[in-house]
Amino acid sequence: MIGIRDYIEDGLELEHYQNIKNYVKGVVQFYLNIIAIIDGDLDIDDFDKGIEFEFDFRHYNGWFNAVSKKNNDFKNLFNAGNLKWNHLKEDFYKINLELEELLKSFLDSNHDLFIKKIITAEPGEQKDIIDKFSNYDFARNGLTRSESIDYINIILNKIFDYNKFVNGSGYFKKWNAYDLAKKLDVNVCPYCNRLYTATIVSNNMKITRPEFDHYLRKSKYPYLGLSFFNLIPSCKVCNSQLKKEVELPIDKDHHPYLKIDNRQLIFSFDLNNLDVLSGKSEELEVTFNKKNAGINFDGKLKEIYNGHSDIVADLIYKRHIYSDELVDEINELIPDDKISKKEIIRSLFAMPINEKEIVNLSLGKLKMDIMKELFDL
């Protein structure tokens, strides 16, 4: 696993928040207004009171569907000037007091669950947010805690709507998954450092981008669905096939936004015999140090890397050809004394020369570690 924190734009989490805050706040305020209308504290004509962005009724209908009984269209109820508790789901009625308290905390800048804090929370701070949610007493009014959380999660998914963010429609036309991916500029999956994840847009046509893995899974923590440091740009294999719903610890050995020193994991190789000097990949095994190995997906990552043993075998073969003496001779033939021996080796073996290049080169970490071992760099 590769740490990416040092290679992304400073303050990008705040830019992400600024671009989505009106949507998130708008949904929260809408549900608060629905409760106020039902309680008689707000006229239905003022249903959009406090909502800073002008949404169309398609948005309001979509949000309303999470709390209404079947076939109740918000626009029709609004036009009729009629909205009552019997238009809403029974669970919403049972839990509206607890839900109202939670929704108000999202808009309270002094509260630990203020929207800005949730969206921009560092990985370690996300633990605290989870604890705050865990302390809410939702088991009231005839609903078990589990039933209450299941229903509240439906509403939370509307508020922190990752699907709309990904689709990039409506409000999210100006800032969506493509825009965030382009800003991040992480071109190789940080989990495997193997598959490219470049963001490509041509003539306003969205062609490809990385998937976003929810490090803390969205199905369990929907309120972290749009949190910047919970969105890990990753390849489809790691996100959809290897990690999936796996719970990983929030520490520097696993979380791409916490890992600072990429030297904690070192790739190496074991030779079965010297036939590898002729480029035979079946005669070697790719290994990495067990201590602080980070993400290995139950051993699958090691198997995947051994599927690239031919690359290591080729590096060993080339190293056998390019002796130290030959590299020195090549160095002497180049008149520009600004080119170092390390840069010559980099050119000969197409290896990354620094940590930054690892982030954007497929198998960059593997290649750099192997070459450091072969050349004692």
N, C-alpha and C positions, 0 to 999 in steps of 0.2 A: 504494500500500500504506500502511496506517495502523498506527502504533505503538500497542500496547495495554498495554504494561507499566505505565505510570503510572496506569492506570484499573482495575486489578484489586486485589483484597484482598492486603495484605502477608502473607506466610507461607502462602499458599494451597498452594504446592508441598509444604510440610511436612504440611499437613492431608491432602493427596492421598496422600502417602507413608504417613502413620499409618493411613489407611483401607484401604490395599491390602497393607501389609507382611506381615501374617500369612499372606495367601494366597501371595504370592511366596516367602516364606521356607519355607512349608509344602511347596510343590512341590519346592524345592531340597532340603530335608531328606529328602523321600520318595525322591528319586533316589539320594541318598547312602546312605540306609538299604537300598535295593535292592542297591546294590553291596556294602555290608557284609554283607548276608544271604547273597549269592552267595559271597562270600569266606569265609564261616563266622565272621565277626566279630560277627554279630548274629543273634539268634533271630528267626524269622519272626513270632512273637507280639509282638515289639517293633518291628514295621515302622513304627509311628507315633511312635517315640521322638524327642523333640526338636521335634515338631510342636505348636505352641502353640494352634492352633485345632482344634476337633473337626469334622473333615470326615466326610461319609458316604462309603460305598463307591463311589457314582457318580463322585465326584471321583477317588478312587484308581484306579478302573478306567480312567478317561479318561487319567490320567497314565501308567498302566502300558502302555496301548496304543501309546504312542510308542516303547517299548523292547522289547515282547514280540512273539513270533511270532504269526501269525494264530490266532485262536480261543482264545488263552490268557487266561482271565478271572482277574483278580487275586484276587477274592473266593473263587473255587473253589480256587485254589492255596493261599490262606491257610487255608481250612477244612481242606484236605488236609495242611497243614503241610509243603508240598513246593514249593520254588522253587529251580531249578537254572539253570545257564548255558544248557542246551539249550532252555529255555523262552523265551530272549531272542534278539533279532535278532543276527546275526553282527556287524554293524557296531557294535552296542553293546558286544559283547565285545572287539572290536578296539580300541576307543577309550576304554574305561572308565577307564584310568589318567589320560589327559589330561582327560577329562570330570570325573573326581573332583577333580582339581586346580582346574579352573575353578569347579566348584560350591562348593568350600570357600572360594574367594576371594570369592564372593557373600556369604558369612556372616561374613567377617572384617572387622571394623570398621576395621582398620588398612590394609586393602588398597584399592588404587585402584578395584577393581571391586566394592566393597561395595555391596549392594543400595540402600542409602539414597543413596549417591553417584550411582548410575545414575539413580534415579527423580527426584532433585531437581537433577541437574546443569544448570547454566546452559548456554545454547547453545554458548558457547566451550569449556566443559568437556567437552561431548559429543564434540568433536574429539579430546580426550585419551583418552576412553574408547574411541573407535574405534581409536586408535593402539594402545592396550593389547591389544585383541582381535586386532589385526593381528599383534602380536608373539608370539602363542601358536603353538607348534609343534604343529600337529595332523596333520602328514603323517607318520604312523608306522603300523607294523603292517600294511603292505600297502595302506593307503588313501592316495590322493592328498590333498593339502590341500583341493582342491575337494570331493572326496567326503566328507571328514571334516566340513567346514563345512556341507555340505548336510544331513548327518545331525544334527549338533549344533544346527542351526537349527530342526529339528523339535522338539527338546527345549526350546530357548529360547522357541519360540512357546507351549509349554505353561506355561513359567514366567512369562513376561511376556505373559499371555493377554489380548490386546486384545479378542478376540471375546467372551469371557465378561464383560469389563468393559462392553462395549457392550450385550450382551443383558440384563445386570442380574439374572441369576438366581443362585440358590444364595448363595454367599458375598457376591456383589456386589449383593445386594438393597438393602443400606444405603448403598452408595457405588458409583455407576456413571457412565456417560457423562452421564446426565440431571442427576445431582447436581453433577458437575463443571461442566457447562455453566451450570447455574443459579447456581453460585457465581461463575463468571467474569463473568456478566452482560454479555456482549458481544453486542449485538443487531443488529449489521450486520457482514457479512463483512469482516475486516481486509485481505484481499487485494484485493478490488474496491471496497470501501466502497459497494456498490450494493444487494445483496440482503439482506433481513432474515434474521437468524439467531436470533430470540428463542426462549427456552426456555419452553414452555407446558405446565403440568401442571394439570389440573382434576379435582377429586374423585378424586385418586389415579390418574387416567388420563393416561398420557404421550401428549401430542398431537404436539408437534414440538420439535426442538432443532437446533442446528447440527451439521453433520458435523464430525469431527475429522480434519484432515489431518495425516499424519505428515510433518513438515518434512523429516526424514531418513527416507527410505522404510523402512517396516517389513519389506518383502520382503528388503531388503539388510542392515538392522540390526535384527533382531527383538528384541535386548536393549534397544532404545530404544522398544519398543512401548507401554510405559506411562509413559514419562518425561514429566513434567509439561510442560517447555518444548519438547517435541517434538510436543505435541498442540495444534494450532492450530484454534480454532473457526472454521469456514468454511462457505460456502454450497456446495451440491451442484455448481453450475456450475464454480466455481473448483477444488474438490477432485477431482471426478470427470471433468470435461470439459476443463479448461484445464491445471491443474498436473499431475494424474495422477502419472506416475513421473518428472517433471522434477526433476533435481538442481539445487538452488539454493544459492548460497554462503551461509555463515553470517556475515552482516555486517549492519550497521545499515541498509543500503539495501534489504534483502530480508526479513529476519527480523522478524516483528511483535513479538517480545519483546525485540528489540535496538533497534529504531528509536525514538529519543527525540524528535527534532525533525520533526514532520509538515510543517514549512515547507520541507523540502528538495525536495519535489515540488510544483510550482505549476501549477495548471490555468490555461489562458487560452483565447483563441479568435482565429481569423483570419476577417475579413469578406471576402466576395467582392464585395458591393456593399451599398448602404444600404437595400436592401429588407428587410433583417433588422430594421430599426426598426419594421416593421409586423408582426413576429412570424414571418417566413418562415425556418424552420430550415434549409432547403436552401441558404441563402445564407451559411452559416458552417461552420467546422470547429473542433471541440474539439481543443486541443493541450495538451501539457505539456512543461516544460523537459526537455531530454535529459539533463542532468547529474543524477546521482543519481535517475534516474527510477524505480529500483526494479523491481518485478515488472511485466513487460509481456507475458509469455507469448507471445513471438515476434510482438508487434504486435497480438495479438488484443484486449488490453485497450483499446488506443486505438480499435479498430474498435467495440468495445462502447460506449465512452463517446460516440462519434460517433452511436451509435444513440439517444442522449439529447440530441442537439443542440437538440431542441425546447424542453427545459427552459432551456438557455442563451439561446435566442432569446426565450423568454418573459421571462426576467430582463432582457434588454436592452430589450425592448419596454416593460416596466414602468418601467425606469429612464428611458426616454425620456419617459414620462408624468409620473413623479414627479421633477421637477427639484429642484435643491437648494433653490430658493425655496419650492416646494410642501412639501417635507419640513420646512423651517424653520417654515412657517405651521402645519403640523400640530403641530409641537413646541410652538409658542406657545399652541395651543388646549388643550393638556393641562395642567391646573393643578398636577399633581404634578411638582415640579422634580427629583424623584429619578429620573425616567425620562430616560435619555440619548438623544441623537440616534441613537446606534448601536442602542439597543434599539428605537426606533421603526422604523428600517430593517429590523431583524430581524423585527418583527411584520408589516410590510408585505410583505416578500418571503419569509417563512417560511425564513429562513436561520439556520444555527447561529451563536451569538455567541461561542463559545469552543471550545478544542480538545476538551474533554470531550464536547461535543454532537456532534462529528464522528463519534465512535465509535458512536453510537447513532442516527444519522440517515442514511437512504439518500441517497447522493450528497452527503453533508454537506460533504466536502472540496471537491468541485467547486463547490457553491453558495457556500461561503464565499470561495473564491479569486476567483470571478467577481464577487461583490459587492464584495470589497475593491478589485478593479480598477475597477469601475464607479463606486464612490463614493470611491475613494482613501482607504479606511479604514486 
